[in-house]
């Protein structure tokens, strides 16, 4: 990939894709890791290409300058074929869209259950299915009870 090919892509698109890739790969137990929320931690910028294990850790205690980070990411990405990079980013976007659509469908079920509770003369938040599903969707602390029950069933 040449500088002319990447010239139209902004710093934000490179670093955002690399940061997203770092999180995504870390969540799936792949080599790049990601940690945030503490001054001793770092942001992991990873190659957005599936199968590429390249990553760069940017420590929160001494973060790199935006231009330097852009150069590091651009230098690595330039070693890949543009078609492969774009295909990987498109697949990531499509996967994100699919997750968002799935979440939207689950919220529709919550809305339906709440509406049905109202029609039964009950409080809209009284439906146990809607409560459990909405807790799962927002990862509320009360959803831990569901995880505990599943663990009990698996052990039993």
C-alpha positions as CSV (number, residue, x, y, z in Angstrom):
1,X,0.0,0.0,0.0
2,X,1.6,3.3,-1.0
3,X,1.4,6.7,0.7
4,X,-0.8,7.8,-2.2
5,X,-3.2,5.0,-1.4
6,X,-3.4,5.8,2.3
7,X,-3.3,9.6,1.9
8,X,-7.1,9.8,1.9
9,X,-7.4,7.9,5.1
10,X,-7.4,10.0,8.2
11,X,-5.4,9.6,11.4
12,X,-8.7,8.9,13.2
13,X,-9.5,6.0,10.8
14,X,-6.1,4.4,11.2
15,X,-5.8,4.7,14.9
16,X,-9.5,3.9,15.6
17,X,-9.3,0.8,13.5
18,X,-6.1,-0.2,15.2
19,X,-7.5,0.4,18.7
20,X,-10.7,-1.5,17.8
21,X,-8.6,-4.4,16.5
22,X,-6.6,-4.4,19.7
23,X,-9.8,-4.7,21.8
24,X,-11.4,-7.3,19.5
25,X,-8.4,-9.5,19.4
26,X,-7.9,-9.3,23.2
27,X,-11.5,-10.2,23.8
28,X,-11.0,-13.4,21.8
29,X,-7.8,-14.4,23.6
30,X,-5.5,-13.5,20.7
31,X,-2.0,-12.1,21.1
32,X,-2.7,-8.4,21.1
33,X,-3.9,-7.3,24.5
34,X,-5.8,-4.2,25.7
35,X,-5.9,-2.5,29.1
36,X,-7.4,0.8,30.0
37,X,-8.5,2.8,33.0
38,X,-5.3,3.1,34.9
39,X,-2.2,5.2,34.5
40,X,0.0,2.1,34.5
41,X,-2.0,0.5,31.7
42,X,-1.9,0.9,28.0
43,X,-3.8,1.1,24.8
44,X,-3.0,-1.6,22.4
45,X,-3.0,-0.7,18.7
46,X,-3.3,-3.8,16.6
47,X,-3.3,-4.6,13.0
48,X,-6.9,-4.8,11.8
49,X,-6.1,-7.7,9.5
50,X,-7.3,-11.1,10.7
51,X,-4.3,-13.4,11.4
52,X,-1.8,-10.6,11.7
53,X,-0.4,-10.5,15.3
54,X,1.4,-7.1,15.0
55,X,0.5,-4.7,17.8
56,X,1.9,-1.6,19.5
57,X,1.4,-0.8,23.1
58,X,0.9,2.9,23.9
59,X,1.3,3.4,27.7
60,X,-1.1,5.7,29.4
61,X,1.6,7.1,31.7
62,X,3.6,8.3,28.6
63,X,1.3,8.3,25.6
64,X,2.8,8.7,22.2
65,X,2.1,11.8,20.1
66,X,-0.8,11.4,17.6
67,X,1.5,11.9,14.6
68,X,4.0,9.3,15.9
69,X,1.2,6.7,16.5
70,X,-0.2,7.4,13.1
71,X,3.3,6.8,11.5
72,X,3.7,3.5,13.4
73,X,0.3,2.2,12.3
74,X,0.7,3.5,8.7
75,X,4.1,1.9,8.4
76,X,2.8,-1.5,9.5
77,X,-0.4,-1.3,7.4
78,X,1.6,-0.2,4.3
79,X,3.1,-3.7,4.4
80,X,-0.3,-5.3,3.7
81,X,-2.2,-5.3,0.4
82,X,-4.8,-2.6,0.4
83,X,-7.5,-5.0,-0.7
84,X,-6.8,-7.3,2.3
85,X,-6.9,-4.3,4.7
86,X,-10.2,-3.0,3.2
87,X,-11.7,-6.5,3.3
88,X,-10.8,-7.0,6.9
89,X,-12.2,-3.6,7.9
90,X,-15.4,-4.3,5.9
91,X,-15.8,-7.7,7.7
92,X,-15.3,-6.0,11.1
93,X,-17.9,-3.4,10.2
94,X,-20.3,-6.0,9.0
95,X,-19.8,-8.0,12.2
96,X,-20.4,-4.9,14.3
97,X,-23.5,-4.1,12.3
98,X,-24.8,-7.7,12.9
99,X,-24.2,-7.4,16.6
100,X,-26.0,-4.0,16.7
101,X,-29.0,-5.5,14.7
102,X,-29.1,-8.5,17.1
103,X,-29.2,-6.1,20.1
104,X,-31.9,-4.0,18.4
105,X,-34.0,-7.2,18.0
106,X,-33.5,-8.2,21.6
107,X,-34.6,-4.7,22.7
108,X,-37.7,-5.1,20.6
109,X,-38.6,-8.2,22.6
110,X,-38.1,-6.2,25.8
111,X,-40.4,-3.5,24.4
112,X,-43.0,-6.1,23.5
113,X,-42.9,-7.7,26.9
114,X,-43.2,-4.3,28.6
115,X,-46.2,-3.4,26.4
116,X,-47.9,-6.7,27.2
117,X,-47.4,-6.1,30.9
118,X,-49.1,-2.7,30.5
119,X,-52.0,-4.4,28.6
120,X,-52.4,-6.8,31.5
121,X,-52.6,-3.9,33.9
122,X,-49.2,-4.4,35.3
123,X,-46.2,-2.1,35.7
124,X,-44.2,-2.2,32.4
125,X,-41.0,-3.2,34.3
126,X,-42.7,-6.1,36.2
127,X,-42.2,-8.7,33.4
128,X,-39.5,-11.1,34.5
129,X,-38.4,-12.0,31.0
130,X,-38.1,-8.3,30.0
131,X,-36.1,-7.7,33.3
132,X,-33.7,-10.6,32.6
133,X,-33.2,-9.7,28.9
134,X,-32.7,-6.0,29.6
135,X,-30.2,-6.8,32.4
136,X,-28.3,-9.0,30.0
137,X,-28.3,-6.4,27.3
138,X,-26.8,-3.7,29.5
139,X,-24.7,-6.2,31.5
140,X,-26.3,-5.1,34.7
141,X,-24.9,-6.5,38.0
142,X,-28.2,-8.4,38.5
143,X,-27.4,-10.5,35.4
144,X,-24.8,-12.2,37.4
145,X,-27.6,-14.2,39.0
146,X,-28.3,-15.8,35.6
147,X,-24.7,-16.7,35.2
148,X,-24.6,-18.2,38.6
149,X,-27.8,-20.3,37.8
150,X,-26.2,-21.5,34.6
151,X,-23.1,-22.5,36.4
152,X,-25.2,-24.4,39.0
153,X,-27.0,-26.2,36.2
154,X,-23.7,-27.1,34.4
155,X,-22.3,-28.5,37.6
156,X,-25.4,-30.4,38.6
